[in-house]
Amino acid sequence: MNKFVMLTFVAVCVLVTVLETEAKPKHCTWHGTAPLCMPSCPSGKKKIPGTESKCGPNTVACCVTNKKFVCCPNDWQGNAANAMAIAKE
């Protein structure tokens, strides 16, 4: 019985760790859909100041209103230039 309780505890801890790891955003992304860009960052991400752009990386789909910007994981450390360089669309 004691081994069963211990194995169950370990299994639950591993499962929680895996789920938390998968739930965390892992990279920076551009937000804002042309032509009427009204972006916001999804849960777990923050807006990176200085990344605002009418077009972002896609010069074909530019914003008529507002601007696109980059959102990175809340624990991300870096500057705007780094965020824009690594951001995925």
C-alpha positions as CSV (number, residue, x, y, z in Angstrom):
1,M,0.0,0.0,0.0
2,N,2.8,2.4,0.9
3,K,4.6,1.8,-2.5
4,F,1.3,2.4,-4.3
5,V,0.7,5.7,-2.6
6,M,4.3,6.8,-3.4
7,L,4.1,5.8,-7.1
8,T,0.7,7.5,-7.4
9,F,2.2,10.7,-5.9
10,V,5.2,10.6,-8.3
11,A,3.0,10.0,-11.3
12,V,0.8,13.0,-10.4
13,C,3.8,15.2,-9.9
14,V,5.2,14.2,-13.3
15,L,1.8,14.8,-15.0
16,V,1.4,18.2,-13.5
17,T,5.0,19.2,-14.5
18,V,4.4,18.1,-18.1
19,L,1.1,19.9,-18.3
20,E,2.6,23.2,-16.9
21,T,5.5,22.9,-19.3
22,E,3.2,22.5,-22.3
23,A,0.9,25.3,-21.2
24,K,3.6,27.9,-21.0
25,P,4.1,30.0,-24.2
26,K,7.6,29.2,-25.4
27,H,8.3,31.9,-28.0
28,C,7.6,35.5,-29.0
29,T,4.8,36.1,-31.6
30,W,3.3,39.0,-33.5
31,H,-0.2,40.0,-32.8
32,G,-2.7,42.1,-34.8
33,T,-4.7,41.1,-37.9
34,A,-4.8,43.5,-40.8
35,P,-6.5,45.6,-41.9
36,L,-8.2,46.5,-38.5
37,C,-5.5,45.6,-36.0
38,M,-6.7,45.5,-32.4
39,P,-4.1,43.2,-30.9
40,S,-3.8,41.9,-27.4
41,C,-1.4,39.4,-25.8
42,P,-2.7,36.0,-24.9
43,S,-2.5,34.6,-21.4
44,G,1.0,34.0,-20.3
45,K,2.5,36.6,-22.6
46,K,3.3,40.3,-22.3
47,K,3.5,43.1,-24.8
48,I,7.1,44.2,-25.6
49,P,7.4,48.0,-25.7
50,G,9.0,49.3,-28.9
51,T,7.8,46.5,-31.2
52,E,4.8,48.4,-32.6
53,S,4.6,48.3,-36.4
54,K,1.9,49.0,-39.0
55,C,3.0,45.9,-41.0
56,G,5.1,43.7,-38.7
57,P,7.1,41.1,-40.6
58,N,4.4,40.8,-43.3
59,T,4.7,43.9,-45.5
60,V,1.7,42.8,-47.6
61,A,-0.9,42.8,-44.7
62,C,-0.5,46.2,-43.0
63,C,-2.8,47.8,-40.5
64,V,-5.1,50.6,-41.5
65,T,-6.0,51.2,-37.8
66,N,-3.8,50.7,-34.8
67,K,-0.6,48.6,-35.0
68,K,0.7,45.1,-34.6
69,F,3.1,44.3,-31.8
70,V,5.2,41.5,-30.3
71,C,4.1,39.5,-27.3
72,C,6.7,37.3,-25.4
73,P,6.4,34.9,-22.5
74,N,6.0,36.7,-19.2
75,D,9.4,35.5,-18.0
76,W,11.2,36.6,-21.2
77,Q,14.1,39.0,-20.8
78,G,15.4,41.0,-23.7
79,N,14.9,44.1,-25.7
80,A,12.5,45.1,-28.5
81,A,15.1,44.4,-31.3
82,N,15.6,40.8,-30.0
83,A,11.9,40.2,-29.6
84,M,11.2,41.3,-33.2
85,A,14.1,39.3,-34.6
86,I,12.9,36.0,-33.0
87,A,9.1,36.6,-33.2
88,K,7.0,34.2,-35.2
89,E,4.0,35.4,-37.2
